[in-house]
Amino acid sequence: MKKIIIFALASLLIFSGFAQTTTKKKRKSRTKTKTTTTVKSKKKLKKVSDKKEIKVAEAKPAAPVAPVIPPNKPYITFEQPTRDFGDIVQGEKVSHTFKFQNAGTQPLIISNVQTTCGCTVPEWPKEPIPPGNTGLISATFNSANKSGIQQKVITIYSNAANDQATVKILANVLPPKKTEMPANGTAPTVVSPTE
């Protein structure tokens, strides 16, 4: 009886060892297949992405979209909606005149023009602007007590389809120039803030 039990255990161990070896071989072959498939897939993906890049490089830029102007309404458009003055010195006043057109079919009436701060003073036409005609909105920015990058928004209120149009003034306000007095009594020199 002992011999039968020992024989059964030995057979069981041999069979289970054989089963594990077969499973490992199958897993290895599956892994190889997956790896090969993955490598092929990556090559295909690379080729597809290369083609997409070529298509993007050959694509023509989209044409600018013209605004949709409702019928029987005025519509305000600006030649240059943003004016960047670049670097200016603190205390300097800069002005710009924004040219606009009534692109609508009815007279344009500007009721008010407001700025983001009291440092910008706007001027605008008080009379109606006929369809197709142009007008001017002037703004002066006073950089006193300002520093760094400044963006001032000017909002134009009107009877236009785009009843709250905006224009912007940009500037980088630098510290004021310093005057240095030499100790020897000669003329003072002006030192620029960028030096």
N, CA and C of each residue as an Amber inpcrd file, in Angstrom:
protein
   585
   0.8190000  -1.1660000   0.0000000   0.0000000   0.0000000   0.0000000
   0.8760000   1.2460000   0.0000000   1.9870000   1.1680000   0.7720000
   2.9110000   2.2870000   0.7840000   3.4660000   2.5210000  -0.6020000
   3.7400000   1.4570000  -1.3260000   4.2940000   1.5920000  -2.6620000
   3.3080000   2.2900000  -3.6000000   2.0290000   1.9850000  -3.4320000
   1.0110000   2.6070000  -4.2920000   0.9290000   4.1000000  -3.9950000
   0.9540000   4.4760000  -2.7380000   0.8740000   5.8880000  -2.3480000
   2.1090000   6.6290000  -2.8510000   3.2810000   6.0320000  -2.6780000
   4.5170000   6.6690000  -3.1470000   4.4790000   6.8000000  -4.6640000
   4.0170000   5.7510000  -5.3520000   3.9090000   5.8110000  -6.8090000
   2.9330000   6.9050000  -7.2410000   1.8160000   7.0260000  -6.5380000
   0.7980000   8.0340000  -6.8730000   1.3610000   9.4360000  -6.6540000
   2.0650000   9.6440000  -5.5410000   2.6660000  10.9610000  -5.2650000
   3.7310000  11.3040000  -6.2940000   4.5540000  10.3450000  -6.6270000
   5.5960000  10.5850000  -7.6240000   4.9730000  10.9150000  -8.9700000
   3.9490000  10.1750000  -9.3430000   3.2600000  10.4520000 -10.6110000
   2.6440000  11.8460000 -10.5940000   2.0510000  12.1980000  -9.4760000
   1.4270000  13.5180000  -9.3430000   2.4640000  14.6220000  -9.4730000
   3.6060000  14.4730000  -8.8230000   4.6670000  15.4760000  -8.9130000
   5.2030000  15.5880000 -10.3360000   5.4240000  14.4840000 -10.9750000
   5.9390000  14.4990000 -12.3460000   4.9250000  15.1570000 -13.2720000
   3.6510000  14.7880000 -13.1270000   2.6130000  15.3440000 -13.9830000
   2.4670000  16.8520000 -13.7620000   2.5020000  17.2870000 -12.5030000
   2.3570000  18.7290000 -12.2320000   3.5700000  19.4970000 -12.7440000
   4.7470000  18.9320000 -12.6390000   5.9450000  19.5720000 -13.1920000
   5.8620000  19.6920000 -14.7010000   5.3730000  18.6500000 -15.3690000
   5.2080000  18.6720000 -16.8180000   4.1690000  19.7220000 -17.2220000
   3.1060000  19.8070000 -16.4590000   2.0430000  20.7740000 -16.7630000
   2.5800000  22.2020000 -16.6420000   3.3950000  22.4980000 -15.6430000
   3.9620000  23.8400000 -15.4740000   4.9170000  24.1750000 -16.6080000
   5.7170000  23.2300000 -17.0320000   6.6510000  23.4620000 -18.1250000
   5.8950000  23.7730000 -19.4070000   4.8500000  23.0500000 -19.6930000
   4.0450000  23.2850000 -20.8910000   3.4000000  24.6660000 -20.8240000
   2.8710000  25.0560000 -19.6750000   2.2380000  26.3690000 -19.5190000
   3.2550000  27.4740000 -19.7260000   4.4630000  27.3140000 -19.1860000
   5.5050000  28.3270000 -19.3660000   5.8580000  28.4730000 -20.8330000
   5.9640000  27.3460000 -21.5450000   6.2980000  27.4050000 -22.9650000
   5.2040000  28.1320000 -23.7290000   3.9520000  27.8500000 -23.3960000
   2.8440000  28.5180000 -24.0750000   2.8720000  30.0130000 -23.7780000
   3.1340000  30.3720000 -22.5390000   3.1910000  31.7840000 -22.1740000
   4.3150000  32.4910000 -22.9100000   5.4690000  31.8240000 -23.0000000
   6.5890000  32.4250000 -23.7210000   6.2230000  32.6550000 -25.1720000
   5.5840000  31.6820000 -25.7810000   5.2350000  31.8560000 -27.1910000
   4.1810000  32.9490000 -27.3420000   3.2580000  33.0630000 -26.4030000
   2.2820000  34.1540000 -26.4590000   2.9810000  35.5010000 -26.3120000
   3.9340000  35.5810000 -25.3960000   4.6630000  36.8250000 -25.1840000
   5.4080000  37.2280000 -26.4390000   6.0450000  36.2590000 -27.0800000
   6.7610000  36.5700000 -28.3150000   5.7960000  37.0920000 -29.3640000
   4.6580000  36.4820000 -29.4730000   3.6740000  36.9160000 -30.4590000
   3.2100000  38.3340000 -30.1390000   2.9190000  38.5960000 -28.8790000
   2.4840000  39.9340000 -28.4930000   3.5830000  40.9530000 -28.7590000
   4.8050000  40.6190000 -28.4130000   5.9180000  41.5320000 -28.6340000
   6.0650000  41.8370000 -30.1100000   6.0010000  40.8060000 -30.9260000
   6.1070000  41.0030000 -32.3700000   4.9680000  41.8850000 -32.8570000
   3.7710000  41.6340000 -32.3800000   2.6090000  42.4340000 -32.7770000
   2.7940000  43.8810000 -32.3290000   3.2780000  44.0640000 -31.1080000
   3.4870000  45.4170000 -30.5950000   4.5140000  46.1590000 -31.4350000
   5.6010000  45.4980000 -31.7660000   6.6310000  46.1320000 -32.5790000
   6.0570000  46.5090000 -33.9330000   5.3180000  45.6140000 -34.5490000
   4.7050000  45.9240000 -35.8340000   3.7270000  47.0810000 -35.6820000
   2.9460000  47.0610000 -34.6020000   1.9720000  48.1330000 -34.3830000
   2.6740000  49.4650000 -34.2140000   3.7710000  49.5030000 -33.4780000
   4.5080000  50.7540000 -33.2980000   5.0320000  51.2670000 -34.6270000
   5.5240000  50.3670000 -35.4690000   6.0090000  50.7880000 -36.7800000
   4.8700000  51.3740000 -37.5950000   3.7120000  50.7330000 -37.5590000
   2.5570000  51.2460000 -38.2860000   2.1540000  52.6080000 -37.7410000
   2.1280000  52.7450000 -36.4160000   1.7680000  54.0290000 -35.8160000
   2.7440000  55.1110000 -36.2270000   4.0150000  54.7850000 -36.2360000
   5.0150000  55.7740000 -36.6170000   4.7960000  56.2230000 -38.0520000
   4.5390000  55.2810000 -38.9300000   4.2970000  55.6360000 -40.3270000
   3.0570000  56.5000000 -40.4500000   2.0040000  56.1640000 -39.7200000
   0.7690000  56.9510000 -39.7700000   1.0260000  58.3550000 -39.2510000
   1.7490000  58.4760000 -38.1150000   2.0070000  59.8110000 -37.5780000
   2.9010000  60.6210000 -38.5080000   3.8600000  59.9710000 -39.2010000
   4.6830000  60.6880000 -40.1740000   3.8090000  61.2630000 -41.2790000
   2.8630000  60.4770000 -41.7520000   1.9720000  60.9490000 -42.8100000
   1.1440000  62.1240000 -42.3180000   0.6590000  62.0580000 -41.0910000
  -0.1310000  63.1590000 -40.5480000   0.7030000  64.4270000 -40.4740000
   1.9490000  64.2880000 -40.0490000   2.8110000  65.4620000 -39.9630000
   3.0030000  66.0920000 -41.3330000   3.1610000  65.2880000 -42.3390000
   3.3340000  65.8090000 -43.6970000   2.0650000  66.5340000 -44.1290000
   0.9060000  65.9600000 -43.8320000  -0.3520000  66.5980000 -44.1970000
  -0.5020000  67.9400000 -43.4940000  -0.1380000  68.0000000 -42.2290000
  -0.2380000  69.2520000 -41.4910000   0.6950000  70.2890000 -42.0830000
   1.9090000  69.8770000 -42.4440000   2.8700000  70.8120000 -43.0190000
   2.4020000  71.3290000 -44.3730000   1.6500000  70.5220000 -45.1140000
   1.1820000  70.9250000 -46.4280000  -0.1460000  71.6650000 -46.3790000
  -0.8110000  71.6740000 -45.2190000  -2.1260000  72.3050000 -45.1170000
  -2.0170000  73.8110000 -45.2940000  -2.9810000  74.3740000 -45.9770000
  -3.0190000  75.8190000 -46.1940000  -3.7180000  76.4660000 -45.0070000
  -3.2930000  77.6710000 -44.5990000  -3.9600000  78.3310000 -43.4810000
  -5.3950000  78.6890000 -43.8570000  -6.2520000  78.6580000 -42.8580000
  -7.6570000  78.9780000 -43.0890000  -7.8050000  80.4600000 -43.3990000
  -8.7150000  80.7580000 -44.2750000  -8.9800000  82.1540000 -44.6300000
  -9.6550000  82.8360000 -43.4470000  -9.3520000  84.1210000 -43.2080000
  -9.9920000  84.8100000 -42.0950000 -11.5050000  84.8470000 -42.2870000
 -12.1980000  84.6850000 -41.1850000 -13.6490000  84.6620000 -41.2270000
 -14.1680000  86.0840000 -41.0520000 -14.9670000  86.5270000 -41.9850000
 -15.5580000  87.8620000 -41.9060000 -16.6780000  87.8420000 -40.8670000
 -16.8440000  88.9370000 -40.1210000 -17.9110000  88.9580000 -39.1180000
 -19.2840000  88.8840000 -39.7840000 -20.2010000  88.2490000 -39.1040000
 -21.5690000  88.1770000 -39.6030000 -22.2740000  89.4430000 -39.1450000
 -22.6730000  90.2630000 -40.0960000 -23.3040000  91.5390000 -39.7800000
 -24.8080000  91.3860000 -39.9640000 -25.5720000  91.5670000 -38.8750000
 -27.0190000  91.4380000 -38.9960000 -27.5930000  92.5320000 -39.9010000
 -28.6460000  92.2230000 -40.6390000 -29.2490000  93.2390000 -41.5010000
 -29.9310000  94.3250000 -40.6680000 -30.0000000  95.5030000 -41.2330000
 -30.6730000  96.6480000 -40.6140000 -30.0850000  97.0410000 -39.2600000
 -28.7710000  96.8960000 -39.1040000 -28.0900000  97.3100000 -37.8730000
 -26.7470000  97.9300000 -38.2370000 -26.2720000  98.8880000 -37.4340000
 -24.8910000  99.3360000 -37.6060000 -23.9500000  98.2720000 -37.0360000
 -22.6900000  98.3040000 -37.4650000 -21.6880000  97.3580000 -36.9670000
 -20.3470000  98.0730000 -36.9720000 -19.6870000  98.1180000 -35.8110000
 -18.4300000  98.8570000 -35.6880000 -17.2440000  97.9050000 -35.8410000
 -16.3030000  98.2800000 -36.7170000 -15.0670000  97.5110000 -36.8950000
 -13.8850000  98.4690000 -36.7720000 -12.7680000  97.9750000 -36.2310000
 -11.5720000  98.7950000 -36.0360000 -10.4470000  98.3190000 -36.9340000
  -9.7210000  99.2770000 -37.5170000  -8.5410000  98.9570000 -38.3310000
  -7.4710000  98.2940000 -37.4790000  -7.2500000  98.8520000 -36.2910000
  -6.2050000  98.3770000 -35.3820000  -6.7860000  98.4050000 -33.9650000
  -7.3350000  97.2850000 -33.4790000  -7.9830000  97.2980000 -32.1700000
  -7.0250000  97.3400000 -30.9760000  -5.7290000  97.1550000 -31.2040000
  -4.7490000  97.2050000 -30.1140000  -3.5740000  98.0730000 -30.5310000
  -3.1460000  98.9530000 -29.6130000  -1.9580000  99.7900000 -29.8510000
  -0.9660000  99.5050000 -28.7410000   0.1930000  98.9590000 -29.1090000
   1.2530000  98.6530000 -28.1470000   2.3370000  99.7150000 -28.2810000
   2.5310000 100.4990000 -27.2270000   3.5390000 101.5570000 -27.2390000
   4.9260000 101.0430000 -26.8730000   5.0280000  99.8050000 -26.4340000
   6.3310000  99.2730000 -26.0290000   6.7900000  99.9290000 -24.7350000
   8.0950000 100.2010000 -24.6250000   8.6570000 100.8160000 -23.4160000
   8.4330000 102.3210000 -23.4290000   7.8700000 102.8240000 -22.3260000
   7.7510000 104.2700000 -22.1210000   8.2410000 104.5660000 -20.7120000
   8.6140000 105.8130000 -20.4630000   9.1420000 106.2040000 -19.1530000
   7.9890000 106.6900000 -18.2810000   8.0280000 106.3020000 -17.0200000
   6.9940000 106.6980000 -16.0650000   6.7890000 108.2110000 -16.0930000
   5.5320000 108.6350000 -16.1530000   5.1980000 110.0510000 -16.2300000
   4.9210000 110.5170000 -17.6510000   5.3100000 109.7300000 -18.6240000
   5.0940000 110.0740000 -20.0290000   3.6180000 109.8700000 -20.3960000
   3.0880000 110.7590000 -21.2540000   1.7290000 110.6180000 -21.7820000
   1.8360000 110.1940000 -23.2410000   1.0800000 109.1650000 -23.6000000
   1.0710000 108.6940000 -24.9860000  -0.3740000 108.6780000 -25.4780000
  -0.5450000 109.0110000 -26.7540000  -1.8880000 109.0680000 -27.3400000
  -1.9560000 108.2150000 -28.5950000  -3.1510000 107.7510000 -28.8720000
  -3.3940000 107.0000000 -30.1060000  -4.8190000 107.2690000 -30.5650000
  -4.9970000 107.3060000 -31.8720000  -6.3220000 107.4750000 -32.4560000
  -6.7040000 106.1780000 -33.1560000  -7.7930000 105.5840000 -32.6900000
  -8.3100000 104.3400000 -33.2640000  -9.3110000 104.6940000 -34.3600000
  -9.0440000 104.2230000 -35.5680000  -9.9440000 104.4760000 -36.6920000
 -10.9400000 103.3200000 -36.7790000 -12.2240000 103.6680000 -36.8860000
 -13.2530000 102.6440000 -36.9980000 -14.1380000 102.9090000 -38.2060000
 -14.8940000 101.8910000 -38.5930000 -15.8360000 102.0240000 -39.7010000
 -17.1820000 101.4550000 -39.2850000 -18.2490000 102.0850000 -39.7520000
 -19.5870000 101.5350000 -39.5970000 -19.8020000 100.5850000 -40.7730000
 -19.6270000  99.2840000 -40.5290000 -19.7680000  98.2780000 -41.5780000
 -21.2070000  97.7960000 -41.7130000 -22.1140000  98.3890000 -40.9540000
 -23.5190000  97.9840000 -41.0020000 -24.3100000  98.7470000 -42.0420000
 -25.6360000  98.6490000 -41.9260000 -26.5350000  99.2660000 -42.9070000
 -27.3390000 100.4280000 -42.3340000 -27.1560000 100.7430000 -41.0640000
 -27.8660000 101.8460000 -40.4110000 -26.8460000 102.7750000 -39.7610000
 -27.2160000 104.0370000 -39.4510000 -26.2850000 104.9600000 -38.7990000
 -25.8270000 104.4350000 -37.4330000 -24.5420000 104.6240000 -37.1530000
 -23.9310000 104.2040000 -35.8880000 -23.9240000 105.3770000 -34.9250000
 -24.4410000 105.1550000 -33.7200000 -24.4470000 106.1990000 -32.6920000
 -23.6790000 105.6740000 -31.4830000 -22.5720000 106.3420000 -31.1610000
 -21.7780000 105.9710000 -29.9860000 -22.3390000 106.7470000 -28.8030000
 -22.8400000 106.0240000 -27.8080000 -23.4570000 106.6700000 -26.6530000
 -22.4670000 106.9680000 -25.5410000 -21.4160000 106.1530000 -25.4150000
 -20.4490000 106.3670000 -24.3400000 -19.1690000 105.5940000 -24.6430000
 -18.0720000 106.0700000 -24.0760000 -16.7890000 105.3790000 -24.1580000
 -16.1990000 105.4000000 -22.7540000 -15.8750000 104.2220000 -22.2250000
 -15.3220000 104.1240000 -20.8710000 -13.9730000 103.4210000 -20.9040000
 -13.1360000 103.7730000 -19.9210000 -11.8100000 103.1600000 -19.8070000
 -11.7020000 102.4150000 -18.4900000 -10.6850000 101.5610000 -18.3730000
 -10.5010000 100.7700000 -17.1570000  -9.9470000 101.5860000 -16.0030000
  -9.4000000 102.7730000 -16.2790000  -8.9270000 103.6300000 -15.1920000
  -8.9800000 105.0870000 -15.6360000  -8.8740000 105.9840000 -14.6840000
  -8.9070000 107.4090000 -14.9880000  -7.6430000 107.9070000 -15.6640000
  -6.6460000 107.0530000 -15.8060000  -5.3830000 107.4570000 -16.4230000
  -5.4840000 107.5070000 -17.9460000  -6.6060000 107.0290000 -18.5020000
  -6.8050000 107.0390000 -19.9500000  -8.0370000 107.8810000 -20.2610000
  -7.8530000 108.9040000 -21.0840000  -8.9500000 109.8160000 -21.4090000
  -9.3430000 109.6330000 -22.8750000 -10.5940000 109.2160000 -23.1330000
 -11.0230000 109.0220000 -24.5190000 -11.8000000 110.2180000 -25.0750000
 -11.7760000 110.3590000 -26.3850000 -12.5990000 111.3290000 -27.1100000
 -13.2260000 110.5740000 -28.2750000 -14.5220000 110.8430000 -28.5670000
 -15.2220000 110.1250000 -29.6260000 -16.2360000 111.0290000 -30.3110000
 -16.6680000 110.6680000 -31.5170000 -17.6440000 111.4960000 -32.2330000
 -19.0300000 111.3880000 -31.5850000 -19.6890000 112.5210000 -31.4600000
 -21.0230000 112.5420000 -30.8440000 -22.1330000 112.4570000 -31.9010000
 -21.8010000 112.7230000 -33.1680000 -22.8050000 112.6780000 -34.2350000
 -22.8790000 111.2650000 -34.8300000 -24.0300000 110.8810000 -35.4230000
 -24.1650000 109.5520000 -36.0340000 -23.1790000 109.3570000 -37.1890000
 -22.6820000 108.1400000 -37.3200000 -21.7570000 107.7740000 -38.4020000
 -22.5630000 106.9720000 -39.4290000 -22.7420000 107.5060000 -40.6470000
 -23.5270000 106.7940000 -41.6660000 -22.8750000 105.4590000 -42.0650000
 -23.6590000 104.5280000 -42.6060000 -23.1070000 103.2400000 -43.0620000
 -21.9710000 103.4500000 -44.0640000 -20.8880000 102.7020000 -43.8810000
 -19.7350000 102.7920000 -44.7770000 -18.7530000 103.8870000 -44.4100000
 -19.1430000 104.8230000 -43.5550000 -18.2460000 105.9190000 -43.1660000
 -17.3590000 105.5130000 -41.9960000 -16.3220000 106.3230000 -41.7840000
 -15.3640000 106.0580000 -40.7110000 -15.4150000 107.1560000 -39.6660000
 -14.8560000 106.8540000 -38.5150000 -14.7520000 107.8160000 -37.4270000
 -13.4990000 107.5350000 -36.6310000 -13.2180000 108.4050000 -35.6660000
 -12.0030000 108.2870000 -34.8620000 -12.3360000 108.3320000 -33.3790000
 -11.6690000 107.4790000 -32.6170000 -11.7350000 107.5180000 -31.1580000
 -10.3060000 107.6960000 -30.6820000 -10.0580000 108.8040000 -29.9740000
  -8.7110000 109.1070000 -29.4770000  -8.6340000 108.7830000 -27.9970000
  -7.4650000 108.3270000 -27.5770000  -7.2470000 108.0290000 -26.1630000
  -5.8340000 108.4280000 -25.7890000  -5.7100000 109.0390000 -24.6060000
  -4.4060000 109.4260000 -24.0730000  -4.1870000 108.6770000 -22.7720000
  -3.0440000 108.0040000 -22.6700000  -2.6840000 107.2550000 -21.4660000
  -1.6040000 108.0260000 -20.7290000  -1.8570000 108.3170000 -19.4390000
  -0.8910000 109.0030000 -18.5870000  -0.2300000 107.9480000 -17.6990000
   1.0700000 107.7670000 -17.8530000   1.7800000 106.7150000 -17.1210000
   2.2870000 107.1520000 -15.7480000   1.8790000 108.3500000 -15.2930000
   2.3010000 108.8050000 -13.9590000   1.8420000 107.7910000 -12.9100000
   2.7220000 107.4800000 -11.9840000   2.4530000 106.5430000 -10.8860000
   2.1490000 105.1160000 -11.3630000   2.5240000 104.7820000 -12.5670000
   2.3410000 103.4250000 -13.0970000   3.7200000 102.7970000 -13.2880000
   3.7730000 101.4680000 -13.2390000   5.0380000 100.7870000 -13.5150000
   4.7510000  99.4000000 -14.0680000   5.6850000  98.9130000 -14.8550000
   5.5380000  97.5810000 -15.4380000   4.5900000  97.5690000 -16.6230000
   4.1510000  96.3810000 -16.9680000   3.2790000  96.2100000 -18.1330000
   1.8750000  96.6990000 -17.7980000   1.3600000  97.5630000 -18.6520000
   0.0240000  98.1360000 -18.4790000  -0.8410000  97.7670000 -19.6770000
  -2.0760000  97.3920000 -19.3980000  -3.0600000  97.1300000 -20.4590000
  -4.3220000  97.8840000 -20.0900000  -4.6990000  98.8380000 -20.8950000
  -5.8890000  99.6440000 -20.6510000  -6.9230000  99.3200000 -21.7220000
  -8.1030000  98.9470000 -21.2800000  -9.1860000  98.5760000 -22.1870000
 -10.1550000  99.7430000 -22.2950000 -10.5090000 100.0640000 -23.5190000
 -11.4620000 101.1390000 -23.7890000 -12.7010000 100.4680000 -24.3800000
 -13.8420000 100.6370000 -23.7140000 -15.0890000 100.0140000 -24.1560000
 -15.9670000 101.0590000 -24.8230000 -16.4340000 100.7370000 -26.0190000
 -17.2620000 101.6470000 -26.8040000 -18.6960000 101.1220000 -26.7780000
 -19.6160000 101.9230000 -26.2140000 -21.0280000 101.5660000 -26.1430000
 -21.7610000 102.2730000 -27.2810000 -22.5640000 101.5010000 -28.0290000
 -23.2510000 102.0850000 -29.1860000 -24.5230000 101.3070000 -29.4990000
 -25.1940000 101.7370000 -30.5490000 -26.3880000 101.0370000 -31.0210000
 -26.0400000  99.9360000 -32.0300000 -24.7830000  99.6060000 -32.1580000
 -24.3270000  98.5990000 -33.1290000 -24.7380000  97.2000000 -32.6950000
 -24.7200000  96.2810000 -33.6390000 -24.9950000  94.8750000 -33.3310000
 -23.9850000  94.3660000 -32.3040000 -22.7400000  94.7950000 -32.4280000
 -21.7120000  94.5150000 -31.4140000 -21.6610000  95.7420000 -30.4940000
 -22.6580000  95.8680000 -29.6310000 -22.8870000  97.0960000 -28.8660000
 -21.8140000  97.4410000 -27.8390000 -20.9260000  96.5180000 -27.5000000
 -19.8260000  96.8120000 -26.5770000 -18.5040000  96.3910000 -27.2080000
 -18.0420000  97.1610000 -28.1490000 -16.7540000  96.8910000 -28.7940000
 -15.6340000  97.3820000 -27.8780000 -14.4480000  96.7710000 -27.9870000
 -13.3140000  97.1990000 -27.1610000 -12.0650000  97.3910000 -28.0080000
 -11.2260000  98.3190000 -27.5460000  -9.8820000  98.5150000 -28.0820000
  -8.9430000  98.5490000 -26.8840000  -7.6380000  98.3610000 -27.1190000
  -6.6810000  98.2810000 -26.0090000  -5.4580000  99.1390000 -26.2650000
  -4.9180000  99.6570000 -25.1730000  -3.6250000 100.3380000 -25.1800000
  -2.7000000  99.5220000 -24.2890000  -1.5170000  99.1840000 -24.8100000
  -0.5160000  98.4290000 -24.0530000   0.7570000  99.2580000 -23.9410000
   1.4260000  99.1420000 -22.8120000   2.7130000  99.8180000 -22.6240000
   3.4720000  99.1420000 -21.4940000   4.7870000  99.2110000 -21.5670000
   5.6500000  98.7620000 -20.4800000   6.2590000 100.0170000 -19.8740000
   5.8020000 100.3690000 -18.6610000   6.2320000 101.6160000 -18.0280000
   7.5120000 101.3630000 -17.2370000   8.5750000 102.0740000 -17.6440000
   9.8890000 101.9600000 -16.9990000  10.0280000 103.0320000 -15.9300000
  10.9000000 102.8270000 -14.9380000  11.1230000 103.8500000 -13.9140000
  11.6380000 105.1390000 -14.5530000  11.3850000 106.2850000 -13.8980000
  11.8460000 107.5560000 -14.4790000  13.3700000 107.6180000 -14.5330000
  13.8640000 108.4390000 -15.4560000  15.3100000 108.6370000 -15.5860000
  15.8060000 109.3990000 -14.3640000  17.0000000 109.0380000 -13.9060000
  17.5990000 109.6980000 -12.7400000  18.6590000 110.6790000 -13.2100000
  18.7300000 111.8280000 -12.5540000  19.7720000 112.8100000 -12.8490000
  20.8240000 112.7000000 -11.7540000  22.0580000 112.4740000 -12.1720000
  23.1580000 112.3540000 -11.2120000  23.9700000 113.6410000 -11.2230000
  24.1910000 114.1880000 -10.0400000  24.9860000 115.4120000  -9.9010000
  26.4260000 115.0220000  -9.5690000  27.3630000 115.3790000 -10.4310000
  28.7670000 115.0680000 -10.1490000  29.2810000 115.9260000  -8.9890000
  30.2230000 115.3850000  -8.2430000  30.7880000 116.0870000  -7.0890000
  31.6840000 117.2480000  -7.5070000  32.2260000 117.2570000  -8.7280000
  33.1780000 118.2850000  -9.1420000  32.5020000 119.5450000  -9.6840000
  31.1550000 119.6100000  -9.6840000  30.4730000 120.8170000 -10.1150000
  30.2240000 120.9200000 -11.5990000  30.5160000 119.8820000 -12.3830000
  30.2410000 119.9280000 -13.8230000  28.7540000 119.6700000 -14.0680000
  28.3730000 119.7000000 -15.3250000  26.9620000 119.5310000 -15.6840000
  26.4620000 118.1410000 -15.2870000  25.1860000 118.0490000 -14.8530000
  24.6240000 116.7490000 -14.4670000  24.4310000 115.8540000 -15.6920000
  24.4410000 114.5580000 -15.4550000  24.2010000 113.5970000 -16.5350000
  22.8930000 112.8590000 -16.2650000  22.2010000 112.5280000 -17.3450000
  20.9450000 111.7910000 -17.2210000  21.2460000 110.3180000 -17.4420000
  20.7740000 109.5050000 -16.5030000  20.9870000 108.0700000 -16.5820000
  19.6670000 107.4190000 -16.9680000  19.6860000 106.6590000 -18.0430000
  18.4870000 105.9680000 -18.5120000  18.2170000 104.7650000 -17.6210000
  16.9420000 104.4290000 -17.3720000  16.6350000 103.2810000 -16.5200000
  17.0550000 101.9530000 -17.1290000  17.3270000 101.9200000 -18.4150000
  17.7290000 100.6590000 -19.0540000  19.2290000 100.4500000 -19.0360000
  20.0010000 101.4370000 -18.6050000  21.4690000 101.2990000 -18.5920000
  21.9350000 100.5850000 -17.3570000
